């Protein structure tokens, strides 16, 4: 199992156990120590990981940081832990701020076992920044975040390499937060910037209010169009592959007459279902079987695991999904693109089959 799979697996474990973990100490043992272990460090070797690291500061003697990741007898990363239900903020990081300039560590982590925030001294040398340069939620970690996290693995740890990308990471992180905020609830300056370029008169308060709603709708529609275009592009590629496979499979049967004709529309519907489900299962597990009256899409080529049926032969089109009582429920659709509206039902059906 590679590093990416290990981190994803740990994220799944944290998500399942968080309801049973009720104290800060339990959070350390169940979530944070396994995380340090996945970074390649032996949590039971004090030469690699020192729990309750003492860092005396002036009159504050004997104060401790939760963990110090060590190299050559010196800490290189300081870790301060909180209970997984506790929010993370600058006030929670007071010990990290104090210890940062008294040790040789150049990185510090504030975590509650779910969210991890990485700090360094980009603004002022030997003084920990107030904002993290890297942060993620381990229960919902993205692939690009795993690649950045991998740099902190014992095998790959290179201080210069991390520092060189830390500044870019920090500002990218901040910009993404701002973009998310503007896309969710556009601010007046953001709205005004676009309104001035399309509205021919003075931007009054009333016009600004109107354009705030228009900007929000336009952003949502733009994102939706981007997703649709990417899906269609992926479907076109998969459709070409599927047609080749169908041609190869049909070759030995070319002399056998058949009254069942699989249409391009049915295959396109199959590709849409496949694109929806590939986020939770391997695409190879999804197959189709054509029949006289419907086009069936199955899990694991098992007719007892029907994901859905498409009825596209008549003027009215339907998608039939399977409810929790194993009964088929039909929904009328205008075009096969309407299959996307039933994505949650399809995902739930497959999850139920896999649970069984």
Buried (B, 14 or more C-beta within 10 A) or exposed (E): EEBBEBBBEBBEBBBEBBEEBEEBEBBBBBBBBBBBBBBBBEBEEEEBBBBEBEBEEEEEEEEBBBBBBBBEEEBBBBBBBBBBEBEBEBEBBEBBBBBBBEBEBBBBBBBBBBBBBBBBBBEEEEEBBEBBBBBBBBBEBEEEBBEBBBBBEEEEBEEEEBBEBBEEBBEBBEEEEEEEEBBEEBEBEBBBEBBEEEBEEEBEEEBBEBBBEBBBEEBEEEEEEEEEEEBBEBBEEBBEEBEEEEEEEEEEEEEEEEEEEBEEBBBBBBBBBBBBBBEEBEEEBBBBBBEEEBBBBBBEEEEEBBBBBBBBBEEEBBBBBBEEEEEEEEBEBEEBBBBBEBBEBBBBBBEBBEEE
